[in-house]
């Protein structure tokens, strides 16, 4: 359960009820928990806002048309994990090195 807005807009009781409901639904456990704790990880892995991919794609389209020598890459665009960041950099570099396959253009 996460996302900044989700974490900020819900009480500890909301989280407990949702977690217990999910455990019951997904694991079939029907008993009540002996102990429940809520821990809010405000500095956890970030999540993109709704519409992020459309905005990113539009930014890339505009850059391609107006400044084709400029590219955007990194965690702000293609994923926040280390592997995502590395691949984002590879794709940006490959665009200029002529590897259309790795750049995701074919």
C-alpha distances in whole Angstrom, upper triangle without the diagonal:
4,7,10,11,8,8,12,12,11,13,12,14,11,8,11,12,9,8,12,13,10,12,15,15,14,17,19,19,21,22,20,18,21,19,15,14,11,11,10,10,12,14,11,12,12,11,14,15,16,19,19,21,23,24,24,27,29,29,30,33,34,35,36,39,40,39,39,40,36,33,29,27,24,21,21,22,21,18,17,18,21,22,21,23,26,26,26,29,31,31,32,35,36,36,39,40,41,38,37,35,33,33,31,34,35
4,7,8,6,6,10,11,10,13,13,15,13,10,13,15,12,12,16,16,14,16,19,19,18,20,23,23,24,25,23,21,24,21,17,16,12,11,9,9,9,11,9,9,9,8,11,12,14,17,17,19,21,22,22,24,26,27,28,30,32,32,34,36,37,36,36,37,33,30,26,24,22,18,18,19,19,16,15,16,20,21,20,21,24,25,24,27,29,29,30,33,34,34,37,38,39,37,36,34,32,31,30,32,34
4,6,5,6,9,10,11,14,15,17,15,13,16,18,15,15,19,19,17,20,23,22,21,24,26,26,28,29,27,25,27,24,21,19,15,14,11,10,9,10,9,9,7,6,8,8,11,14,14,16,19,19,19,22,23,23,25,27,29,29,31,33,34,33,34,34,31,27,24,22,20,16,15,17,17,14,13,15,19,21,19,20,23,24,22,25,28,27,28,31,32,32,35,36,37,35,34,33,31,29,28,31,33
4,5,5,6,8,10,13,15,17,15,14,17,19,17,17,21,21,20,22,25,25,24,27,29,29,30,31,28,27,28,25,22,19,15,14,10,10,7,9,10,10,8,8,9,9,12,15,15,18,20,19,20,23,24,24,26,28,29,29,32,34,34,33,34,34,31,28,24,23,20,17,16,18,19,16,15,17,21,23,21,21,25,25,24,26,29,29,29,32,34,33,36,38,39,37,36,35,33,31,30,33,35
4,5,5,6,9,12,14,16,14,13,17,18,16,17,21,21,20,22,25,24,24,27,29,29,30,30,28,27,29,26,22,20,16,16,12,13,11,13,13,14,11,10,11,9,11,15,15,18,20,19,21,23,24,24,27,29,29,30,33,34,34,34,35,36,32,30,26,25,23,20,18,20,21,19,18,20,24,26,23,24,28,28,26,29,32,31,31,34,36,35,38,40,41,39,37,37,35,33,32,34,36
4,6,5,6,10,12,13,11,10,14,14,12,14,17,17,16,19,21,21,21,23,25,25,26,27,25,23,26,23,19,17,14,13,11,12,11,14,13,14,12,11,12,11,13,16,17,20,21,21,23,25,26,27,29,31,32,33,35,37,37,37,38,38,35,32,28,27,25,21,20,21,22,20,19,21,24,26,24,25,29,29,27,30,33,32,32,36,37,37,39,41,42,40,38,37,35,34,33,35,37
4,6,6,8,9,12,10,9,12,14,12,13,17,17,17,19,22,22,22,24,26,25,26,26,24,22,24,21,17,15,11,10,7,9,8,11,11,13,12,12,14,14,16,19,19,22,24,24,24,27,29,29,31,33,34,34,37,39,39,39,39,39,36,33,29,28,25,21,20,22,23,20,19,20,24,26,24,25,29,29,28,31,33,33,33,36,38,38,40,42,43,41,40,39,37,35,34,37,39
4,6,8,10,13,11,11,15,16,15,16,19,20,20,22,25,25,25,27,29,28,29,29,26,25,26,23,19,17,13,12,9,11,9,13,13,15,14,14,15,14,16,20,20,23,25,24,25,28,29,29,31,34,34,35,37,39,39,39,40,40,36,34,30,29,26,23,21,24,25,22,21,23,26,28,27,27,31,32,30,32,35,35,35,38,40,39,42,44,45,43,42,41,39,37,36,39,41
4,7,10,12,10,10,14,15,14,16,19,19,19,22,23,23,24,27,28,27,27,28,25,24,26,23,20,18,14,15,12,14,13,16,17,18,16,15,17,15,16,20,21,24,25,25,26,29,30,30,32,34,35,36,38,40,40,40,41,42,38,36,32,31,29,25,24,25,26,24,23,25,29,31,29,30,33,34,32,35,37,37,37,40,42,41,44,46,46,45,43,42,40,39,37,40,42
4,7,8,6,7,10,11,10,13,15,15,16,18,20,21,22,24,25,24,24,24,21,20,22,20,16,15,11,12,11,13,13,17,17,19,18,17,19,17,18,22,23,26,27,27,29,31,32,33,35,37,38,39,41,43,43,43,44,44,41,38,34,33,30,27,26,27,28,26,24,26,29,31,30,31,34,35,34,36,39,38,39,42,43,43,46,48,48,46,45,44,41,40,39,41,43
4,5,5,7,9,10,11,12,14,15,17,19,20,21,22,24,25,23,23,23,20,18,20,17,14,12,10,11,11,14,14,18,18,20,20,20,22,21,22,26,26,29,31,31,32,35,36,36,38,41,41,42,44,46,46,46,47,48,44,41,37,36,33,29,29,31,31,28,27,28,31,33,32,33,37,37,36,39,41,41,42,45,46,46,49,50,51,49,48,47,44,43,42,45,46
4,5,5,6,9,10,11,12,14,15,16,18,20,21,22,23,21,21,20,17,15,16,14,10,9,6,9,9,13,14,18,17,20,20,20,23,23,24,28,28,31,33,33,34,36,38,38,40,42,43,44,46,48,48,48,48,49,45,42,38,37,34,30,30,31,32,29,27,28,31,33,32,33,36,37,37,39,41,41,42,45,46,47,49,51,52,50,48,47,45,44,43,45,47
4,5,5,6,9,10,11,12,14,15,17,18,20,21,21,19,19,18,15,14,15,13,10,10,9,12,13,16,18,21,21,23,23,23,25,25,26,29,30,32,34,35,36,38,40,40,42,44,45,46,48,50,50,50,51,51,48,45,41,39,36,33,32,34,34,31,29,30,34,35,34,36,39,40,39,42,44,44,45,47,49,49,52,53,54,52,50,49,47,46,44,47,49
4,6,5,6,9,10,11,12,14,15,16,18,20,20,19,19,19,16,15,18,15,12,12,10,13,13,16,17,20,20,21,21,20,22,22,22,26,27,29,31,32,33,35,36,37,39,41,42,43,45,47,47,48,48,49,45,42,38,37,34,30,30,31,31,28,27,28,32,33,32,34,37,37,37,39,42,41,42,45,46,46,49,51,51,49,47,46,44,43,41,44,45
4,6,5,6,8,10,10,12,14,15,16,18,19,17,18,18,15,14,16,14,10,9,7,10,10,13,14,18,17,18,19,18,21,20,21,25,26,28,30,31,31,34,35,36,37,40,41,42,43,46,46,46,46,47,43,40,36,35,32,28,28,29,29,26,24,25,29,30,29,31,34,34,34,37,39,39,40,43,44,44,47,48,49,47,45,44,41,41,39,42,43
4,6,5,6,8,10,11,12,14,15,16,17,15,15,14,11,10,12,10,7,8,7,10,12,15,17,20,19,21,22,21,24,24,25,29,29,31,33,34,35,37,39,39,41,43,45,45,47,49,50,50,50,50,47,43,40,38,35,31,31,32,32,29,27,28,31,32,32,34,36,37,37,40,42,41,43,45,46,47,50,51,52,49,48,46,44,43,42,45,46
4,6,5,6,9,10,11,12,14,15,15,14,13,13,11,11,14,13,10,11,11,14,15,18,20,23,22,23,24,23,25,25,25,29,29,31,33,34,35,37,39,40,41,43,45,46,47,50,50,50,50,51,48,45,41,39,36,33,33,34,33,30,29,30,33,34,33,35,38,38,38,41,43,43,44,47,48,48,51,52,53,50,49,47,45,44,42,45,46
4,6,5,6,9,10,10,12,14,15,14,14,15,13,13,16,15,12,13,11,14,14,17,19,21,20,21,21,20,22,22,22,25,26,28,30,31,32,34,36,37,38,40,42,42,44,46,47,47,47,48,45,41,38,36,33,30,30,30,30,27,26,27,30,31,30,32,35,35,35,38,40,39,40,43,44,44,47,49,49,46,45,43,41,41,39,41,42
4,5,5,6,9,10,10,12,13,12,13,13,12,11,14,12,9,10,10,12,13,15,18,20,18,19,20,19,22,23,23,27,27,29,31,32,33,34,37,37,38,41,42,43,44,47,48,47,47,48,44,41,38,35,32,29,29,30,29,26,25,25,28,29,29,31,34,34,34,37,38,38,40,43,43,44,47,48,48,46,44,42,40,40,38,41,42
4,5,5,6,9,10,10,11,9,9,10,8,8,11,11,9,11,12,15,16,19,21,24,22,23,24,23,26,26,26,30,31,32,34,36,36,38,40,41,42,44,46,47,48,50,51,51,51,51,48,45,41,39,36,33,33,34,33,30,28,28,32,33,32,34,37,37,37,40,42,42,43,46,47,47,50,51,52,49,47,45,43,43,41,44,45
4,6,5,6,9,10,10,9,9,11,10,11,15,15,13,15,15,17,19,21,23,25,23,24,25,23,26,25,25,29,30,31,33,34,35,37,39,40,41,43,45,46,47,49,50,50,50,51,48,44,41,39,36,33,33,33,32,29,29,29,32,33,32,35,37,37,37,40,42,41,43,46,46,47,50,51,51,48,47,44,43,43,40,43,44
4,5,5,6,8,9,10,11,13,13,13,16,16,14,15,15,17,18,19,22,24,21,21,22,21,23,23,23,26,27,28,30,32,33,34,36,37,38,40,42,43,44,46,48,48,47,48,45,41,38,36,33,30,30,31,29,26,26,26,29,29,29,31,34,34,34,37,38,38,40,43,43,43,47,48,47,45,43,41,39,39,37,40,40
4,6,5,5,7,7,9,10,11,10,14,14,12,14,15,17,19,20,23,25,22,23,24,23,26,26,26,30,30,31,33,35,35,37,39,40,41,43,45,45,46,49,50,50,49,50,47,43,40,38,35,31,32,33,31,28,27,27,30,30,30,33,35,35,35,38,39,39,41,44,44,45,48,49,49,46,45,42,40,41,39,42,42
4,6,6,5,5,6,8,10,11,14,15,14,17,17,20,22,23,26,28,26,26,27,26,28,29,28,32,32,33,35,37,38,39,41,43,43,45,47,48,49,51,53,53,52,53,50,46,43,41,38,35,36,36,34,31,31,30,33,33,33,36,38,38,38,42,43,42,44,47,47,48,51,52,52,49,47,45,43,43,41,44,44
4,6,6,8,9,12,13,14,18,19,17,19,19,22,23,24,27,29,26,26,27,25,27,27,26,29,30,31,33,35,36,37,39,41,41,43,45,46,47,49,51,51,50,51,48,44,41,39,37,34,34,34,32,29,30,29,32,32,32,35,37,36,37,40,41,40,43,45,45,46,49,50,50,46,45,42,41,41,39,41,41
4,6,8,11,14,15,15,19,19,18,19,19,21,22,23,26,27,24,24,25,23,26,26,26,29,29,30,32,34,34,35,38,39,39,41,44,44,45,47,49,49,48,49,46,42,39,37,35,31,32,32,30,27,27,27,30,29,29,32,34,33,34,38,38,38,40,43,42,43,47,47,47,44,42,39,38,39,36,39,39
4,5,9,11,13,13,17,18,17,19,20,22,23,24,27,29,26,26,27,26,29,29,29,32,33,33,35,37,37,38,41,42,42,44,47,47,48,51,52,52,51,51,49,45,42,39,37,34,35,35,33,30,29,28,31,31,31,34,36,35,36,40,40,40,42,45,45,46,49,49,49,46,45,42,40,41,39,42,42
4,6,9,12,13,17,18,18,20,21,24,26,27,30,32,29,29,30,29,31,32,31,34,35,35,38,40,40,41,44,45,45,47,50,50,51,53,55,55,54,55,52,48,45,43,40,37,38,38,36,33,33,32,35,34,34,38,39,39,40,43,44,43,46,48,48,49,52,53,52,49,48,45,44,44,42,45,45
4,6,9,10,13,15,15,18,19,22,24,26,29,31,28,29,30,29,32,33,33,36,36,37,39,41,41,43,45,46,47,49,51,52,52,55,57,56,55,56,53,49,46,44,41,38,39,39,37,34,33,32,35,35,36,38,40,40,41,44,45,45,47,50,50,51,54,54,54,51,50,47,45,46,44,47,47
4,7,9,12,15,15,18,20,23,25,27,30,33,30,31,33,31,34,34,34,37,38,39,41,43,43,45,47,48,49,51,53,54,55,57,59,59,58,59,56,52,49,46,44,40,41,41,40,37,36,35,38,39,38,41,43,43,44,47,48,48,50,53,53,53,57,57,57,54,53,50,48,49,47,50,50
4,6,9,12,13,17,19,22,25,27,30,32,30,32,33,33,35,36,36,39,40,41,43,45,45,47,49,50,51,53,55,56,57,59,61,60,60,60,57,53,50,48,45,41,42,43,41,38,37,36,39,40,40,42,44,45,45,48,49,49,51,54,54,55,58,59,59,56,55,52,50,51,49,52,52
4,7,9,10,14,16,19,22,25,28,30,28,30,32,31,34,34,35,38,39,40,43,44,44,46,48,49,50,52,54,55,56,58,60,59,59,59,56,53,49,47,44,40,41,42,40,37,36,35,38,39,39,42,44,44,45,48,49,49,51,53,54,55,58,59,59,56,55,52,50,51,49,52,52
4,5,7,10,13,16,19,22,25,27,26,28,29,29,32,33,34,37,37,39,42,43,43,45,47,48,49,51,53,53,54,57,58,57,57,57,54,51,47,44,41,38,39,40,38,35,33,33,36,37,37,39,41,42,43,45,47,47,49,51,52,53,56,57,57,54,53,51,49,49,47,51,51
4,7,10,14,17,20,23,26,28,27,29,31,31,35,35,36,40,40,42,44,45,45,47,50,50,51,54,55,55,57,59,60,60,59,59,56,53,49,46,43,39,41,42,41,37,35,35,37,38,39,41,43,44,45,47,49,49,51,53,54,55,58,59,59,57,56,53,51,51,50,53,54
4,7,10,13,17,19,22,25,24,26,28,29,32,33,34,38,38,39,42,43,43,45,47,47,49,51,53,53,54,57,58,57,57,57,53,50,46,44,40,37,38,39,38,35,33,32,35,36,37,38,41,42,42,45,46,47,48,51,52,53,55,56,57,55,54,52,49,49,48,51,52
4,7,10,13,16,19,22,20,23,25,25,28,29,30,34,34,36,39,39,39,42,44,44,45,48,49,49,51,54,54,53,53,53,50,47,43,40,37,34,34,36,35,32,30,29,32,34,34,35,38,39,39,42,44,44,45,48,49,50,52,53,54,52,51,49,46,46,45,48,49
4,7,10,13,16,18,18,20,22,23,26,27,29,32,32,34,37,37,37,40,42,42,43,46,47,47,49,51,52,51,51,51,47,44,41,38,35,31,32,34,33,30,27,27,30,32,32,33,36,37,37,39,41,42,43,45,47,48,50,51,52,50,49,47,45,45,44,47,48
4,7,10,12,15,15,17,19,20,23,24,25,29,29,31,34,34,34,37,38,38,40,42,43,44,46,48,48,48,48,48,44,41,37,35,32,28,28,30,30,27,24,25,27,30,29,31,33,35,34,37,39,39,40,43,44,45,47,49,50,47,47,45,42,42,41,44,46
4,6,9,12,11,15,16,18,21,22,24,28,27,29,32,32,32,35,37,36,37,40,41,41,43,46,46,45,45,45,41,38,35,32,29,25,26,28,28,24,22,22,25,27,27,28,30,32,32,34,36,37,38,40,42,42,45,46,47,45,44,43,40,40,39,42,44
4,6,9,9,12,13,15,18,19,21,25,24,26,29,29,29,32,33,33,34,37,38,38,40,43,43,42,42,42,38,35,32,29,26,22,23,25,25,22,19,20,23,25,25,25,28,30,29,31,34,34,35,37,39,40,42,44,45,43,42,41,38,37,37,40,42
4,6,5,9,10,13,16,17,20,23,22,24,27,27,26,29,31,30,32,35,36,35,37,40,40,39,39,39,35,32,28,26,23,19,20,22,22,19,16,17,19,22,22,22,25,27,26,28,31,31,32,34,36,37,39,40,42,40,39,38,35,34,34,37,39
4,6,9,9,11,14,15,19,22,20,23,26,24,24,28,29,28,30,33,33,33,35,38,38,37,37,37,33,30,27,25,21,18,18,21,21,18,15,17,19,22,21,21,25,26,25,27,30,30,30,33,35,35,37,39,41,39,38,37,35,33,33,36,38
4,7,8,11,14,16,19,22,20,22,25,24,23,26,28,27,28,31,32,31,34,36,36,35,35,34,31,28,24,22,18,15,16,19,19,16,13,14,16,19,19,18,21,23,23,24,27,28,28,30,32,33,35,36,38,36,36,35,32,31,31,34,36
4,6,9,13,15,18,21,19,21,24,23,22,25,27,26,27,30,31,31,33,36,36,34,34,34,30,27,24,21,17,14,15,17,17,14,11,12,14,17,16,17,20,21,21,23,25,26,26,29,31,31,33,35,36,34,34,33,30,29,29,32,34
4,7,10,13,16,18,16,17,21,20,19,22,24,23,24,27,28,28,29,32,33,31,31,31,27,24,20,18,14,11,12,14,14,10,7,8,11,14,13,13,16,18,17,19,22,22,23,25,27,28,30,31,33,31,30,29,26,25,25,28,30
4,7,10,13,15,12,15,18,17,16,19,21,20,21,25,26,25,27,30,30,29,29,29,25,22,18,16,13,10,10,12,12,9,7,10,13,15,13,13,17,18,17,19,22,22,22,25,27,27,29,31,32,30,29,29,26,25,24,27,29
4,7,9,12,10,12,15,15,14,17,19,19,20,23,24,24,26,28,29,28,28,29,25,22,18,17,14,10,10,11,11,9,8,11,14,16,13,14,18,18,17,20,22,21,22,25,26,26,29,31,32,30,28,28,25,24,23,26,28
4,7,8,6,8,11,11,11,14,16,15,17,19,21,21,23,25,26,25,26,26,23,20,16,15,13,10,8,9,10,9,9,12,16,17,14,14,18,18,16,19,21,20,20,24,25,24,27,29,30,28,27,26,24,22,21,23,26
4,6,6,9,11,10,11,14,15,16,18,20,21,21,24,25,26,26,27,28,24,21,18,18,16,13,11,11,13,12,13,16,19,20,17,18,22,21,19,22,24,23,23,26,28,27,29,32,32,31,29,28,26,24,23,25,27
4,6,8,9,10,12,13,14,16,18,19,20,22,23,25,26,27,27,28,25,22,19,19,18,16,14,13,14,14,15,18,22,22,19,20,23,22,20,23,26,24,24,27,28,27,30,32,32,31,28,28,27,25,23,24,26
4,6,5,6,9,10,11,12,14,15,17,19,20,21,23,23,24,26,23,20,17,18,18,16,13,12,13,14,16,19,22,22,19,20,23,22,19,22,24,22,22,26,26,25,27,30,30,28,26,26,25,22,20,22,24
4,5,5,6,9,10,11,12,14,15,16,18,20,21,21,21,23,20,17,14,14,14,12,9,8,10,11,13,16,19,19,16,16,19,18,16,19,21,19,19,22,23,22,25,27,27,26,24,24,22,20,18,20,22
4,5,5,6,8,10,10,12,14,15,16,18,20,20,20,21,19,16,13,13,13,12,10,8,8,10,13,16,19,18,14,15,18,16,14,17,19,16,16,20,21,19,22,25,24,23,21,20,19,17,15,16,19
4,5,5,6,9,10,10,12,14,15,17,18,19,19,21,19,16,14,15,16,16,13,11,12,14,17,20,22,22,18,19,21,19,17,20,21,18,18,22,22,20,23,26,25,24,21,22,21,18,16,17,19
4,5,5,6,9,10,11,12,14,15,16,17,18,20,17,15,12,14,15,14,11,9,12,14,16,20,22,22,18,18,21,20,16,19,21,18,17,21,22,20,22,25,25,25,22,23,22,19,18,18,21
4,5,5,6,9,10,11,12,14,15,15,15,17,14,11,9,10,12,12,9,6,9,12,14,17,19,19,15,15,17,16,13,15,17,15,14,18,18,17,19,22,22,21,19,20,18,15,15,15,19
4,5,5,6,9,10,10,12,14,15,14,16,14,12,10,12,14,14,12,9,10,14,17,19,21,20,16,17,19,17,13,16,17,14,14,17,18,15,18,21,20,20,17,18,17,14,13,13,16
4,5,5,6,9,10,11,12,13,14,16,14,12,12,14,16,17,14,12,14,17,19,22,24,23,20,20,22,20,17,19,20,17,16,20,20,17,20,23,22,22,19,21,20,17,16,15,18
4,5,5,6,9,10,10,11,12,14,11,10,9,11,14,15,12,10,13,16,18,21,22,22,19,18,20,19,15,16,19,16,14,17,19,16,18,21,21,21,19,21,20,16,16,16,19
4,5,5,6,9,10,10,9,11,9,7,7,10,13,15,13,10,12,15,18,21,21,21,17,16,18,16,13,14,16,13,11,14,15,12,14,18,17,17,15,17,16,13,13,12,16
4,5,5,6,9,10,9,12,11,10,11,14,17,18,16,13,15,19,21,24,25,24,20,20,21,19,16,18,19,15,14,17,17,14,16,19,18,19,16,18,18,14,14,12,16
4,5,5,6,8,9,12,10,10,11,15,18,20,17,15,17,21,23,26,27,26,23,22,23,22,18,19,21,18,15,18,19,16,17,20,20,21,19,21,21,17,17,16,19
4,5,5,5,6,8,6,7,9,12,16,18,16,14,16,20,22,24,25,24,21,20,21,19,16,16,18,15,12,15,16,13,14,17,17,19,17,19,19,15,16,15,19
4,6,6,4,8,8,8,10,13,17,20,18,15,17,21,23,25,26,25,21,20,21,19,16,16,17,14,12,14,14,11,12,15,15,16,14,17,17,13,14,12,16
4,6,6,10,10,11,14,17,21,23,21,18,20,24,26,29,29,28,25,24,25,23,20,20,21,18,16,18,18,14,15,18,18,19,17,20,20,17,17,15,18
4,6,9,9,11,14,17,21,23,21,19,21,25,27,30,30,29,26,25,26,24,21,21,22,19,17,18,19,16,16,19,19,21,19,23,23,19,20,18,21
4,5,6,9,11,15,18,21,19,18,20,23,25,28,27,27,24,22,23,22,19,18,19,17,14,15,17,13,13,17,17,19,18,21,21,17,19,17,21
4,5,7,11,14,18,21,20,17,19,22,25,27,26,25,23,21,21,20,17,16,17,14,12,13,14,10,10,13,13,15,14,18,17,14,16,14,18
4,7,10,13,17,20,19,18,19,22,24,26,25,24,22,20,20,19,16,15,16,14,10,11,12,10,8,12,13,15,15,18,17,14,17,16,19
4,7,10,14,17,16,14,16,19,21,23,22,22,20,17,18,17,14,13,14,13,9,11,13,10,10,13,15,16,16,19,17,14,16,16,20
4,7,10,14,13,11,12,16,18,19,19,19,16,14,15,14,10,10,11,10,6,9,11,9,9,13,14,15,14,16,15,11,13,14,17
4,7,10,9,7,10,13,14,16,16,16,13,11,13,12,9,9,11,10,7,10,12,11,12,15,17,17,16,18,15,12,14,15,19
4,7,7,6,7,10,11,13,13,13,10,7,9,9,5,6,9,8,6,9,12,11,13,15,17,16,16,17,14,11,13,15,18
4,6,6,6,7,8,10,9,10,8,5,8,9,6,6,10,10,9,12,14,15,16,18,20,19,19,19,16,14,15,18,21
4,5,6,5,4,7,8,10,7,5,9,10,8,10,13,13,13,15,17,18,20,21,23,22,21,21,18,16,17,20,23
4,7,7,7,11,12,13,10,9,12,13,10,12,15,14,14,17,19,18,20,23,24,23,22,22,20,17,18,20,23
4,6,8,11,13,13,9,9,12,11,8,11,13,12,11,15,16,16,18,20,21,20,19,19,17,14,14,16,19
4,7,9,11,10,6,7,10,8,6,10,12,10,11,14,15,15,18,20,20,18,17,17,14,12,12,15,18
4,6,8,8,5,6,10,9,8,11,13,13,14,17,18,18,21,22,23,21,20,19,16,15,15,18,20
4,7,8,6,7,10,11,10,12,15,15,16,18,20,21,23,24,26,24,23,22,19,18,18,22,24
4,5,5,6,9,10,11,13,14,15,17,19,20,21,24,24,26,23,23,22,19,19,19,22,24
4,5,5,6,9,10,11,12,14,16,17,18,20,22,22,24,22,23,21,18,18,19,22,24
4,5,5,6,8,10,11,12,14,15,16,18,21,21,22,19,20,18,15,15,16,20,21
4,6,5,6,9,10,10,12,14,15,17,19,20,21,18,18,17,14,13,14,17,19
4,5,5,6,9,10,11,12,14,16,17,18,20,18,18,18,14,14,15,18,20
4,5,5,6,9,10,11,12,14,16,16,18,16,17,16,12,13,14,18,20
4,5,5,6,9,10,10,12,15,15,16,13,14,13,9,9,11,14,16
4,5,5,6,9,10,11,13,14,15,14,14,13,10,9,10,13,16
4,5,5,6,8,10,11,12,14,13,14,14,11,10,12,15,17
4,5,5,6,9,10,10,12,10,11,11,8,8,10,13,15
4,5,5,6,9,10,10,9,9,9,6,4,7,9,12
4,6,5,7,9,10,10,10,12,9,7,10,11,14
4,5,5,6,9,9,10,12,9,8,12,13,16
4,5,5,6,5,7,9,6,5,9,10,12
4,6,6,6,6,9,8,5,9,8,11
4,5,8,9,12,11,9,12,12,15
4,6,9,11,10,9,13,13,15
4,6,9,9,8,11,10,12
4,5,6,6,9,9,10
4,6,5,6,5,6
4,5,5,6,5
4,5,8,8
4,6,8
4,6
4
